Amino acid sequence: MWLQKHQYQFGLTIILIIAATLRFYNFFTLPYMWDELSAISRLQFNSFSELIEKGVKPDGHPAGVQVFLYYWTLLFGRTEWIVKLPFNLMGLASIYLIFKIGQTWFGDKSGVLAASFMATLQFFVLYSPVARPYISGLFLTLMMVHYWSLYMFQNPSKKFLAGFIIFAALSAYNHHFSLLFAAIIGFSGLFTIHKSQVKEYIISGILIFTLYLPHMPVFIHQLGIGGIGGEGLWLNKPNYSFPLEFIDWAFQFSSTILILVAAFFAYSIFGDKSTISNRKTTKNTLLISWFLLPITIGLGYSLYINPVIQYSMLIYSFPYLLLLIGSGIEKMKWWSFYPSILLIIILNTFNLIENRKHYEIIFKQPFDITAQMLNENNNLTEGETFIIFNTIEDYQTFYFAKYEIKNPAYFNVYKEEISSKEFSQIISARKEDFILASGVPSNYIPIIQQYYPNLTKRVDGYTVENYLFSKSRIPNILKNQEITTFSEESNKTGWKFNDARFVEDSLANSAYEFKEKDEWGLSYSDSISKLKIKHGVIIEVIAEVICDTNDLNSLLVGTIQTTSGETIWRGAPMSLISTSKKNHYKAIQTLDSKILVTKNDWNNSILNLYIWNKDKESFKIHNIEVSTRANNPIRYGLFNNLQ
């Protein structure tokens, strides 16, 4: 009897337990992500005013979360789990809030359905422990909508209006998109509210604006620099297909989950014909507008002014799509409702863990992996290690300090324009036994292997590959997969050349000659499907060049032709690397298939390689080796389909 009376509360409790398990799994070892380290690096100030001027204004976000982190870390320190804890708790509280909102709008079943999705979709599990203004904004906007809903649909009490005012103002301080969402909620109330309440509702809007006034100088400054699409220009302009791509990602690239969502939505519209005439279409209209307006405004601004829109910014509006999906399911029978909720939880959790590889990815953040590998190698060997990494230096040294690694020898290539020849000179001068390379440009890896030939360990992480190379004869754990080679003795299938241009080099070996009149004359072409090259690999082209100088201006060119007619062209100057043989050098070109071509286009593409002797110089080619380096399957896994 008790269970029947409290069935929805019991179901919600089970959902919250599952949600807590997913969010707190190995929580105490969860490392910071890039965005979190960015925020942490902007906390080291001696006053509030300095924090605002140097820690908030240059960033693209309002002051709310940064101010909170400033005082939170002053009190409790900067250990990851301590900083993440309040955000993770807000993530859990958000699940309860979406249940309460659904309960207020449509009934218990609608709230349970939305809560089950929010508990288990990667969108919410991912951002819950991230100490940035995403899950905090979700919590604040849900609190705002909760009080707004009570005021609009249950009781026009001043205490509910006060709650709306407070959390709308806090949402404005949290993120520009949660500010936008608060504005959308506020204006939509003007079309919903009873005439007798209009005056006090307008006054509430004035109060919200008044509470936000102290932040206006920050807002105007950040608007002037264009946010993340302004001075830094690191965010690319989105495509018109962005909304569909977002929906696909939000539902974990699962056609099964999308079918289930469509089934619930269809039931909400057609399942209970007796309720169609009585359905509060105003509420559904609100939900549609609340979901669509932020994505429409954000996409328009990104296309025509500055790129700002990202999936994370839609976390404030996405829950209302979940409510819309279940808006008409209140008369659904228990024997079909509860199995459906269980199916949602099982499908989402399975996809989260198995198909999305969520935990494999989030625990492999670049800075933490590099420090871990260095610490482990220092403990296992007596040799010294030189580190090469490619990120903001303070972020990496934060993790060196965490693992108590003192005075490591390192070189940071972040935003450095270093040619292959210059990089080769840096590596050749190193005396350490090991080189640990983290996130370096793909063409640097074969250069390192010229001097540190043995790869002893590789760890793939999110956005990064980490390689540990050794000079000594430790077994090489990874060898490239050969595609083709070019020399007089090799099987030259796919190569176009002139036999008459093979001559004898200074070491009495055969070489292919380019004279000063020869701009072209050596190329390779074959289909990707015939070569059986998997999408995601890096294609390495290494040419052994014989010449009297290492300053050739000729290009080692690789192109990929797609079926759509597009040709992706990459030309690497022959920035020649010295070898042990006199007048013998190596030129390197790499093609990252994951970046250059979509998976759908890859198998039908054509790989072309050639030498462009654009300055018509004189040199010889002893051989060319073309191979593939294994891909990193989780490199972009948080926001791309892994299947």
C-alpha positions in Angstrom: 0.0 0.0 0.0 2.8 2.4 0.9 4.7 1.6 -2.2 1.7 2.1 -4.4 1.1 5.5 -2.8 4.7 6.6 -3.1 5.6 4.8 -6.2 7.0 7.8 -8.1 9.1 9.0 -5.1 10.5 5.5 -4.8 11.2 5.4 -8.5 12.9 8.8 -8.3 15.0 7.6 -5.4 16.3 4.6 -7.5 17.0 7.0 -10.4 19.0 9.3 -8.0 21.0 6.3 -6.7 21.9 5.3 -10.3 22.8 8.9 -11.1 25.0 9.3 -8.1 26.8 6.0 -9.0 27.5 7.2 -12.5 28.7 10.6 -11.4 30.8 9.6 -8.4 32.5 6.5 -9.9 36.2 6.9 -9.1 35.4 10.5 -8.3 38.5 11.0 -6.0 40.9 10.2 -8.9 39.1 12.3 -11.6 41.6 14.8 -13.1 40.9 18.3 -14.3 39.9 19.0 -17.9 41.4 21.8 -19.9 38.6 24.3 -19.1 38.9 23.7 -15.4 42.7 24.3 -15.4 42.0 27.5 -17.3 39.8 28.6 -14.5 42.2 27.5 -11.8 45.0 29.4 -13.5 42.9 32.6 -13.2 42.5 32.5 -9.4 45.9 33.5 -8.3 45.1 37.1 -7.3 45.4 39.1 -4.1 42.1 41.0 -4.2 38.5 40.8 -5.6 39.1 43.7 -7.9 42.2 42.1 -9.4 40.3 38.9 -9.9 37.6 40.7 -11.9 40.1 42.7 -14.0 42.6 39.9 -14.7 40.7 36.7 -14.1 37.2 37.5 -15.4 37.2 40.2 -18.0 39.8 38.6 -20.3 37.7 35.4 -20.2 34.5 34.8 -22.2 32.3 34.0 -19.2 30.5 36.1 -16.5 32.0 36.4 -13.0 29.7 34.1 -11.0 31.6 30.7 -11.1 35.0 32.3 -11.1 34.2 34.3 -8.0 32.8 31.2 -6.4 35.9 29.2 -7.2 38.1 32.0 -5.9 36.6 31.8 -2.4 36.0 28.1 -2.4 39.7 27.3 -3.2 40.8 29.9 -0.6 38.9 27.9 2.0 39.4 24.3 0.8 42.3 24.2 -1.6 42.7 23.1 -5.2 42.6 19.3 -5.0 40.4 18.1 -7.9 37.6 16.3 -6.0 37.2 19.2 -3.5 36.8 21.7 -6.4 34.5 19.4 -8.3 32.3 18.4 -5.4 29.8 21.3 -5.3 29.3 21.0 -9.0 28.7 17.2 -8.9 26.1 17.8 -6.1 24.4 20.4 -8.2 24.2 17.8 -11.0 22.4 15.4 -8.7 20.1 18.1 -7.4 19.2 19.0 -11.0 17.7 15.6 -11.5 15.3 16.1 -8.6 14.4 19.6 -9.9 13.5 18.4 -13.4 11.2 15.8 -11.7 9.6 18.6 -9.6 9.1 20.8 -12.7 7.6 17.9 -14.7 5.3 17.1 -11.8 4.1 20.7 -11.6 3.5 21.0 -15.4 2.1 17.6 -16.4 2.3 15.1 -13.5 4.6 12.5 -11.9 5.2 10.3 -14.9 6.5 13.2 -17.0 8.9 14.2 -14.2 10.2 10.6 -13.8 10.7 10.2 -17.5 12.8 13.5 -17.7 14.7 12.5 -14.6 15.6 9.1 -16.0 17.1 10.7 -19.1 18.9 13.4 -17.1 20.4 10.7 -14.8 21.9 8.6 -17.5 22.6 10.6 -20.6 26.3 11.4 -21.2 25.4 15.1 -21.7 24.6 15.4 -18.0 27.0 12.8 -16.6 29.9 14.5 -18.4 29.3 18.0 -17.2 28.1 17.2 -13.6 31.7 16.9 -12.1 33.2 19.7 -14.3 33.9 22.8 -12.3 32.7 25.2 -15.0 29.5 27.2 -15.5 27.5 24.4 -17.2 26.1 22.2 -14.5 25.9 25.1 -12.1 23.9 27.0 -14.8 21.6 24.0 -15.2 21.0 23.9 -11.5 20.3 27.6 -11.3 18.1 27.8 -14.3 16.1 24.8 -13.1 15.6 26.5 -9.7 14.5 29.6 -11.6 12.0 27.6 -13.7 10.8 25.7 -10.6 9.8 28.9 -8.8 8.5 30.4 -12.0 6.3 27.3 -12.6 4.9 27.4 -9.0 4.1 31.1 -9.4 2.5 30.6 -12.8 0.7 27.3 -12.5 0.0 26.8 -8.8 0.0 29.8 -6.5 1.0 33.4 -7.4 2.7 33.8 -4.1 5.3 36.5 -3.5 7.7 33.9 -2.1 7.7 32.0 -5.4 8.2 35.2 -7.3 11.1 36.1 -5.0 12.7 32.7 -5.7 12.3 33.3 -9.5 14.0 36.8 -9.1 16.9 35.4 -7.1 17.7 32.5 -9.3 17.2 34.4 -12.5 19.8 36.9 -11.3 22.2 34.1 -10.3 21.7 32.5 -13.8 22.7 35.8 -15.4 25.9 35.8 -13.4 26.7 32.2 -14.3 27.0 32.2 -18.1 25.9 34.3 -21.0 23.7 31.5 -22.3 22.1 31.0 -18.9 21.5 34.8 -19.0 19.9 34.4 -22.4 17.8 31.5 -21.1 16.7 33.6 -18.1 15.7 36.4 -20.4 13.7 34.0 -22.6 11.8 32.6 -19.5 11.1 36.1 -18.3 9.7 37.4 -21.6 7.6 34.2 -22.1 5.9 34.8 -18.8 4.4 38.0 -20.3 2.3 35.7 -22.6 1.4 33.3 -19.8 0.7 35.4 -16.7 -2.8 36.4 -15.6 -3.6 40.1 -16.2 -3.9 40.8 -12.4 -0.3 39.7 -11.9 1.3 41.6 -14.8 2.4 44.7 -12.7 4.3 42.7 -10.1 5.8 40.4 -12.7 7.2 43.4 -14.6 8.6 44.8 -11.4 10.3 41.4 -10.8 12.0 41.8 -14.2 13.2 45.3 -13.2 14.6 43.9 -10.0 16.4 41.1 -11.9 18.0 43.7 -14.2 18.9 45.9 -11.2 20.6 42.9 -9.5 22.6 42.4 -12.7 23.7 46.0 -13.1 27.0 45.6 -11.2 28.1 43.1 -13.8 27.4 45.3 -16.8 30.9 46.6 -17.2 32.2 43.0 -17.5 29.4 42.1 -19.9 30.1 45.1 -22.2 33.9 44.4 -22.1 33.4 40.7 -23.0 30.9 41.6 -25.7 33.5 43.9 -27.2 36.1 41.2 -27.5 33.6 38.8 -29.0 33.8 36.1 -26.4 35.5 32.8 -27.3 35.0 33.6 -30.9 36.7 37.0 -30.6 40.3 37.6 -29.9 41.3 33.9 -29.6 39.4 32.8 -32.6 39.9 29.1 -31.5 36.2 28.1 -32.0 35.3 27.3 -35.6 32.1 28.5 -37.2 29.4 25.9 -37.0 27.5 24.3 -39.9 23.8 24.7 -40.5 23.5 21.0 -39.6 24.6 21.9 -36.0 21.1 21.3 -34.4 20.8 17.8 -35.8 24.4 17.0 -34.9 23.7 18.2 -31.4 20.6 16.0 -31.0 22.5 13.0 -32.3 25.3 13.6 -29.7 22.9 14.4 -26.9 21.2 11.0 -27.3 24.6 9.3 -27.5 24.6 8.5 -31.3 22.1 5.7 -30.6 19.4 5.0 -33.1 17.7 2.8 -30.5 17.5 5.6 -28.0 16.2 8.0 -30.6 13.5 5.5 -31.6 12.5 5.2 -27.9 12.4 9.0 -27.6 10.2 9.2 -30.8 7.9 6.5 -29.4 7.4 8.5 -26.1 6.8 11.7 -28.1 4.3 9.9 -30.4 2.5 8.6 -27.4 2.4 12.1 -25.8 0.7 13.4 -29.0 -1.5 10.5 -30.0 -1.5 8.0 -27.2 -4.4 9.3 -25.1 -7.0 10.8 -27.4 -9.2 11.8 -24.6 -6.7 14.3 -23.4 -6.0 15.9 -26.8 -8.7 18.5 -26.5 -7.8 19.3 -22.9 -4.0 19.5 -23.4 -2.5 22.7 -22.3 -1.0 23.7 -25.6 0.5 26.8 -24.1 2.8 24.7 -22.0 4.0 22.7 -25.0 4.5 25.9 -26.9 6.6 27.2 -24.1 8.7 24.1 -24.0 9.3 24.2 -27.8 10.3 27.8 -27.7 12.5 27.3 -24.6 14.4 24.6 -26.4 14.6 26.1 -29.9 15.2 29.8 -29.1 18.7 29.4 -27.5 20.0 27.1 -30.2 18.5 29.4 -32.9 19.9 32.6 -31.4 23.3 31.0 -30.7 23.6 29.5 -34.1 22.6 32.7 -35.8 25.1 34.7 -33.7 27.8 32.1 -34.5 27.2 32.1 -38.2 26.9 35.9 -38.8 28.9 37.6 -36.0 31.3 35.4 -33.9 31.4 31.7 -33.3 30.2 31.0 -29.7 27.8 28.1 -29.8 28.9 24.7 -28.3 27.0 21.7 -27.1 27.7 22.6 -23.5 25.8 25.9 -23.8 22.6 24.1 -24.6 22.5 22.2 -21.3 20.2 24.9 -19.9 17.5 24.4 -22.5 17.8 20.7 -23.4 15.8 19.5 -20.3 12.7 21.1 -21.7 12.9 18.9 -24.8 12.9 16.0 -22.3 9.7 17.4 -20.7 8.1 17.9 -24.1 8.8 14.3 -25.0 6.8 13.1 -21.9 4.2 15.9 -21.8 1.3 13.6 -22.6 2.1 10.3 -20.8 0.2 10.7 -17.6 -2.4 8.1 -18.5 0.2 5.6 -19.6 -0.4 2.2 -17.8 2.1 1.3 -15.1 2.8 -2.1 -16.8 4.2 -0.2 -19.8 5.5 2.9 -18.1 7.9 1.3 -15.6 9.5 -1.2 -18.1 10.0 1.8 -20.4 11.8 3.7 -17.7 13.9 0.7 -16.9 14.7 0.4 -20.7 15.8 4.0 -20.8 18.1 3.6 -17.9 19.6 0.4 -19.2 20.1 1.7 -22.8 21.6 5.0 -21.8 23.9 3.4 -19.2 25.1 0.7 -21.6 25.7 3.3 -24.3 27.5 5.6 -21.9 29.9 2.9 -20.7 30.3 0.6 -23.7 29.7 2.7 -26.9 30.6 6.1 -25.7 33.6 4.8 -23.6 32.8 7.6 -21.1 35.0 6.5 -18.2 37.9 5.5 -20.4 38.0 9.0 -21.9 37.4 11.3 -18.9 40.1 9.7 -16.8 42.6 10.1 -19.6 43.1 13.9 -19.6 46.4 15.0 -21.3 48.1 16.7 -18.4 47.5 14.0 -15.9 48.5 11.2 -18.2 51.9 12.9 -19.0 52.7 13.3 -15.4 51.7 9.8 -14.5 53.8 8.3 -17.3 56.8 10.4 -16.3 56.4 9.4 -12.6 56.0 5.8 -13.5 59.1 5.8 -15.7 61.1 7.6 -13.1 60.2 4.9 -10.5 60.8 1.9 -12.8 64.1 3.0 -14.4 67.3 4.8 -13.5 67.5 6.6 -16.8 66.6 10.3 -17.3 63.6 11.4 -19.3 63.1 14.5 -21.4 59.5 15.6 -21.9 58.1 17.3 -24.9 54.5 18.5 -24.5 52.1 20.7 -26.4 49.9 22.7 -24.1 49.8 25.7 -21.8 52.8 25.3 -19.5 51.1 26.2 -16.2 48.5 23.4 -16.8 51.2 20.8 -17.3 53.4 21.9 -14.4 50.3 21.8 -12.1 50.3 18.0 -12.6 54.1 17.7 -12.3 53.6 19.4 -8.9 50.8 17.0 -8.0 53.0 14.0 -8.5 55.9 15.7 -6.8 58.1 15.6 -9.9 60.8 18.1 -9.2 62.6 20.1 -11.9 61.7 17.9 -14.9 63.6 18.6 -18.1 61.1 19.6 -20.7 60.4 21.5 -23.9 57.0 23.0 -24.7 56.1 23.3 -28.4 52.7 25.0 -27.7 52.2 27.7 -30.3 55.9 27.5 -31.3 56.6 27.5 -35.1 59.4 25.0 -35.2 60.4 23.4 -38.5 61.2 19.8 -38.8 64.9 20.6 -39.2 64.9 22.8 -36.1 63.0 20.1 -34.1 65.5 17.5 -35.3 68.4 19.6 -34.0 66.7 19.9 -30.6 66.2 16.1 -30.3 69.7 15.2 -31.6 71.2 17.4 -28.9 69.4 15.5 -26.0 71.4 13.2 -23.8 68.6 11.7 -21.8 67.8 7.9 -22.0 64.1 8.5 -22.8 61.9 11.0 -24.5 58.2 11.4 -23.4 56.2 13.1 -26.2 52.7 14.3 -25.3 50.3 15.8 -27.9 53.1 16.9 -30.2 52.4 17.5 -33.9 52.2 14.2 -35.8 55.3 14.9 -38.0 57.4 15.2 -34.9 57.0 11.6 -34.0 59.1 10.1 -36.8 61.7 12.7 -36.2 62.0 11.6 -32.6 62.3 8.0 -33.8 65.4 8.9 -35.8 67.3 9.4 -32.5 65.1 7.4 -30.1 64.1 4.5 -32.2 62.3 2.3 -29.7 58.8 3.0 -28.6 58.4 1.4 -25.2 54.9 2.7 -24.2 52.0 4.5 -25.8 49.0 5.8 -23.9 46.0 7.2 -25.8 44.0 9.9 -24.1 41.4 12.5 -24.8 42.8 14.9 -27.5 46.3 13.5 -27.1 48.7 10.6 -27.7 51.6 10.0 -25.3 54.7 8.2 -26.5 57.6 7.0 -24.5 60.7 6.5 -26.6 64.1 5.0 -25.7 67.5 5.1 -27.1 68.4 1.6 -25.8 67.4 -1.7 -27.4 64.2 -2.1 -25.4 61.7 -4.1 -27.4 59.7 -1.8 -29.7 56.0 -2.3 -28.8 54.7 -0.6 -31.9 55.7 -0.7 -35.6 54.0 1.1 -38.4 52.0 -0.8 -41.0 53.7 -0.5 -44.4 51.6 0.7 -47.3 54.2 1.0 -50.1 57.9 1.7 -50.7 59.7 3.3 -53.6 63.2 2.3 -54.7 64.7 0.6 -57.7 64.5 -2.8 -55.9 61.0 -2.4 -54.5 57.6 -3.4 -56.0 56.6 -0.1 -57.4 52.9 -0.8 -57.9 51.0 2.5 -58.0 54.1 4.6 -58.6 54.6 6.7 -61.7 58.2 7.3 -62.6 60.8 7.3 -65.4 63.2 4.3 -65.3 65.9 6.3 -67.1 66.2 8.6 -64.1 67.6 5.9 -61.8 71.3 6.6 -61.3 74.1 5.5 -59.0 74.6 7.5 -55.8 77.8 8.3 -54.0 77.6 5.0 -52.0 77.1 3.0 -55.2 73.4 2.5 -54.5 70.6 3.3 -56.9 68.7 6.6 -56.5 66.0 8.4 -58.5 67.4 11.7 -59.8 65.8 15.2 -60.0 67.7 17.6 -62.2 67.3 21.3 -62.3 64.9 21.0 -65.3 62.7 18.4 -63.5 59.7 20.0 -61.7 57.8 16.7 -61.6 58.4 13.1 -62.3 57.6 10.9 -59.3 54.2 10.2 -57.9 52.0 7.6 -56.3 48.2 7.0 -56.4 45.9 4.3 -55.2 42.4 3.9 -53.6 42.0 3.9 -49.8 39.8 0.8 -50.0 42.3 -1.2 -52.0 45.1 -0.2 -49.6 42.8 -1.2 -46.7 43.8 1.9 -44.6 41.5 2.3 -41.6 40.0 5.7 -40.9 41.7 7.5 -38.0 45.2 6.4 -38.8 48.1 8.8 -39.5 49.8 8.2 -42.8 53.6 8.8 -42.6 55.7 9.5 -45.7 59.5 9.4 -45.1 61.8 10.1 -48.1 65.5 9.6 -47.9 67.1 12.4 -50.0 70.6 12.7 -51.3 71.9 16.3 -52.0 74.7 18.7 -51.2 72.6 20.9 -49.0 69.9 20.5 -46.4 68.0 23.6 -47.5 65.8 22.3 -50.3 62.6 24.2 -51.1 61.0 21.3 -52.8 57.7 19.9 -51.3 56.7 16.4 -50.3 53.0 16.5 -51.1 50.1 14.3 -50.1 46.5 14.7 -51.2 43.3 12.9 -50.6 40.6 13.0 -53.3 37.1 12.4 -52.1 34.1 11.2 -54.2 32.5 14.6 -53.8 35.4 16.0 -55.9 37.1 17.8 -53.0 40.9 17.5 -52.9 42.6 17.9 -49.5 46.2 19.0 -50.1 49.1 18.9 -47.7 52.6 20.0 -48.8 55.5 19.7 -46.4 58.8 21.5 -47.3 61.7 19.2 -47.5 63.1 20.5 -44.2 65.8 17.9 -44.3 66.9 15.9 -41.2 70.5 14.7 -41.1 71.2 11.0 -41.0 74.4 9.0 -40.3 75.2 8.8 -44.0 77.0 11.7 -45.6 74.8 13.9 -47.8 71.8 11.7 -46.9 68.8 13.4 -45.3 65.2 12.5 -44.5 62.1 14.5 -45.4 58.8 13.7 -43.5 55.1 14.3 -44.3 52.2 13.1 -42.2 48.5 13.0 -43.1 46.0 12.6 -40.2 43.0 10.9 -41.8 40.7 11.7 -38.8 41.2 15.4 -39.2 41.3 15.6 -43.0 38.4 13.4 -44.1 35.1 12.2 -42.6 34.6 8.5 -42.0 31.8 8.3 -44.6 34.1 9.7 -47.3 37.2 7.9 -46.3 36.9 4.4 -47.9 36.0 5.9 -51.3 38.9 8.4 -51.4 42.1 8.3 -53.4 45.5 8.8 -51.8 48.1 10.7 -54.0 51.7 11.4 -53.1 54.2 13.3 -55.2 57.3 15.4 -55.1 57.0 19.0 -56.3 60.4 20.4 -57.2 59.0 23.8 -57.4 62.4 25.7 -57.4 63.9 23.1 -59.8 66.7 22.0 -57.6 69.1 19.1 -58.1 68.8 16.1 -55.7 68.2 12.4 -55.6 65.7 10.1 -53.9 67.2 7.0 -52.4 63.9 5.6 -51.2 60.4 6.6 -50.0 58.6 4.6 -47.2 54.9 5.1 -46.8 53.3 3.6 -43.7 50.4 4.1 -41.2 50.6 4.8 -37.5 47.8 3.4 -35.4 45.0 5.7 -34.6 43.8 7.0 -31.2 40.2 5.8 -31.0 39.2 8.1 -28.2 41.1 11.2 -29.3 37.9 13.2 -30.0 35.5 10.7 -28.4 33.6 13.0 -26.0 31.9 14.8 -28.9 32.2 12.4 -31.8 30.8 9.0 -32.7 33.2 6.3 -31.7 31.4 3.6 -33.8 
